[in-house]
Amino acid sequence: MENSVSIADSSDDDGAAGAFALAVPSNESGHGSIEPPRSRSAKSLALLDLGLAIVIVLVATAVLVGPSGFRTPSVLILGFGGVAALSATLWWRNAYVVSQSVEWDGNVSVTLTSIVGVVFAMIAASWLFQLEPERAWQFGLAVGWMSAALLTRFILSRAMSSNADPVKVVVAGNTGDALATRLALRADPRTTYKVEGFVMDHLDKDVPELVSRLALGSIDQLPHVVKRANADLVVVCLGAIDAERFAPLVRQLNVLGVDVALSTGLSNVAFRRVSLGHISGRPLVRVTAAPKAGWQLAVKRAVDVIGATLLLIAASPIMVLTSLAIRIEDGGAAIYQQVRVGKGGTPFKILKFRTMFVDADKMVVDLRNDHEGPVFKMKGDPRITKVGRLLRKTSVDELPQLVNIIRGEMSLVGPRPLPVHEVEAAPIEFLDRHAVKPGLTGRWQVSGRSDTGFKELDELDRWYVDNWSLGQDLEILARTVPAVLLARGAR
C-alpha cells in the first residue's frame, strides 16, 4: 500500500559535511548559480601558486646553486620553463575548482601528481638536451613546490571552513535512492550540505522513519518546496522524474535561482570513466570500459616482472631464513603448494611458505568460519605453527608468490586467488573477478585484509575489475606497505 505525500515542515538539523560536489552555489546570493570551474577565487589561487613557484625557483637557485645559477641559461630555462609548465598543467587538469571546503581541498592529489610529472619532465629535458643543473636543485624544486601547495591549500581550506554556509539541498527520488544520495552528500568533506528533505510521488509501506520525517511533498510540488525550504540545490535521482516532466521542472527551478544536479547512481564506477557528452544537443553520460588489452596491460606485465624480480632479490635473505626456521620447527617442507583459481578460471599452483603443521588438512579439529560466505578465515586456527603465526602476521608467507608473478600466473595487484572449493561454493556473479589475473595484493588487503567480510570482498574485487587502471595499481601498492607494516587484519 502506498501513501500520498503532502507538504510537511522539516526540523532535522542536518548540517553534517557532505559530498556530491556537482553543483556549488556561489557566495554572492542565497540562490546563486553553479560556481564556474574557473572563478575569481580559482584565478586567485592559480596566481598564488604561480607566484610561490617563482619564489621557490629563485630561493632554490640561490641556496643550492649559488649566485652563478642566475647567470646560467640552463638553470633559468629549466626553472622558469618548469614554472610555466606547472601552471599550464594545473590549469589544464582543472585543479582550481574551488568549493566550500571544510577540511581539505580534494584537488590536492591532482596538484601533487602534476608537480611530480613536471619535475620528471625537467629531468628528462636536462638529460635530452645535455643541460647540467644540480640534481639537488631539481629535488629542491619538487619539495618546495609540494610543500607550498600543501601549506596554501591547508590554510585556505581552514579559512573557507570558518566562513562557509551550508548548501541547502532537496533530494528528489525513491526511498532507496534518496537515502543513498543523502549519505553521499554527508560523506565528502569538501562541501557542507544541509539536506532539508526529500520529495517523491509516493511513500512505500514500512518506509524508514527518517524518510517519513523528511518528506516535504511530491515531485510536482518541487518549486513550492524549494521556496519553503529556501534551498540552493535540488539533486534528482535518475529515474525519479520522466523526461517529459524533467526539462520543464528544471526550467522552473532555475528561474527561482536554484541549481539542479542529476545523480546517476553510478556509485561503483570510477569517476575517470564517466564523461559528459551530447548527440544533437542531447546530453549523454558516457561510461567507458576498463582496458582489457593494449599498452596499459603490457606496462602492467612489465611492472609485474621487474617489480617481482627486484623484490625477490631483495627478499632472498629473509626467504632463506624463513625456510630454515620452518624446517627447524617441525622438519617439514618449507614451501606449500595449493591449487587456486586464476584468470579465466584456469587453475594454477600457488606457492606459499608453510604456516600450518604437516598434513594439517587431515587433522580432526573443530574449525569454525569467522566469515559469512564461502571464504574461510578463522581466528586462532589450531593448525598454525608458532613460526607460521609470525609469518602470517608479517605477510612473509606470501613472498614465494613472487615466483608465480614472474611465471605469469599472478600479478602484483589484483583480486586474491581463492581455492577451487571456495570458488565453487560462491555465487555465479563472483566469477567476474576472474576477468583479470589474481594479485599478491589488492583492494581487499589494503581495506582491512582478513577483517573484510565476503560481501565487501566481492564488492571490492568487482570495483577493481570494472575500474582497473595503472594509477589504481600504483595506489594499491603504495597502500600495501603500511597495511603490511601495521599488520591490519592479518591472521
Buried (B, 14 or more C-beta within 10 A) or exposed (E): EEEEBEEBEBEEEBBBBBBBBBBBBBBEEEBBBBBEEBBEBBEEBBEBBBEBBBEBBBEBBEEBBEEEBEEBEBBBBBBBBBBBBBBEBBBEBEBBBBBBBBBBBBBBEBBBBBBEBBBEBBBEBBEEEEBEBBEEBBBBBBBBBBEBBBEBBBEBBEEBBEEBEBBBBBBBBBBEBBBBBBBBBBEBBBBBBBBBBBBBBBBBEEBEEBBBBBBBBBBEBBBBBBEBBEBBBBBBBEEBBEEEEBEEBBEBBBEEBBBBBBBEBEEEBBEEBEEEEEEEEEEEEEEEEBEEEEEBBEEBBEBBBEBBEEBBEEBEEEBEEBBEBBBEBBEBEBEBEEEBBBBEEEBBEBBBBBBBBEEBEEEEEEEEEBBEBBBBBBEEBEBBBEBBBBBBEBBBBBBBBBBBBBBBBBBBBBBBBBBEEBBEBBEEEBEBBBBBBBBBBBBBBBBBBBBBBBEBBBBBBBBBBBBBBBEBBEBBBEBBEEBBEEEBBBB
